[in-house]
Amino acid sequence: MTTTASLLARKVFELSRSLRAELPIPRGAQFYGLDHDMPYPVEVLQVLSAQGIFRKYEFVLELESGFGGRARWAARQFGCQVLGVEPDEKAAQVAQALGKYAGELSQAVFCRGGLEALPFRSGAFTHVWWLWPRSAVEPRKCLREAHRVLRDGGYFAWVVGWEGEASRQAERQLREVGFVITEKRRLEVGRPNPWFALARRRFEQAIREVPELHNVWSGRVQEWVEGACLALLFARRGTKHEQ
């Protein structure tokens, strides 16, 4: 693990620990959202439980898992195992280090990997989630890989960004690689929780004088666009019987 990743994870842990003297620990966000690195509240992802019956034997792959906050949240909420794959090595290392601080390495683990050639065997996962696409990758190649690593009948969920033409194009791409679209949901981005804004402001102050940490942090965090709408697409890989 690089020194930068280790230090950034340590800073997140220390700030979160200091905030506990002032604020209760938010449900499913023991690092006060600092590890979620996305421009919408993680609570909107509660709808992910609509697909499949979540038990401990469910095995989820999250594409572009970032600092790991979404995967840890999902593991706690749904009781499943989550493996996060992240193209950026430092981000993947931060996620793994935070998992150690959280004591949750058994349910949510992370690795570095390319999305266009996933380092996993075919049919390994019951679910694949792509909850905040951000890499400069070819979507169809990533979707083909997601389709490959899903078991027959497995579920795929994709937050495609702001609602509109992007969601219509995403639907076409899903069908082209063999997915069956089962549902589309419109998710409105609400107000950020007060504790999130406070934690983010204090964290940025804490790393302001450390350029290497600030660069890694600022390269991940997105602005919260209140009132915007996201499109969440649900799809399924067909079974052999259906084919």
Sequence and secondary structure as in RCSB ss.txt:
>XXXX:A:sequence
MTTTASLLARKVFELSRSLRAELPIPRGAQFYGLDHDMPYPVEVLQVLSAQGIFRKYEFVLELESGFGGRARWAA
RQFGCQVLGVEPDEKAAQVAQALGKYAGELSQAVFCRGGLEALPFRSGAFTHVWWLWPRSAVEPRKCLREAHRVL
RDGGYFAWVVGWEGEASRQAERQLREVGFVITEKRRLEVGRPNPWFALARRRFEQAIREVPELHNVWSGRVQEWV
EGACLALLFARRGTKHEQ
>XXXX:A:secstr
  HHHHHHHHHHHHHHHHHTTTS   TT TTTTTTT SSS GGGGGGGGGSS   TT EEEEES TTSHHHHHHH
HHH  EEEEEESSHHHHHHHHHHHHHHT TTTEEEEE  TTS SS TT EEEEEE S  SS  HHHHHHHHHHHE
EEEEEEEEEEEESSHHHHHHHHHHHHTTEEEEEEEEEE     HHHHHHHHHHHHHTTT HHHHHHHHTT     
TT EEEEEEEEE  TTT 
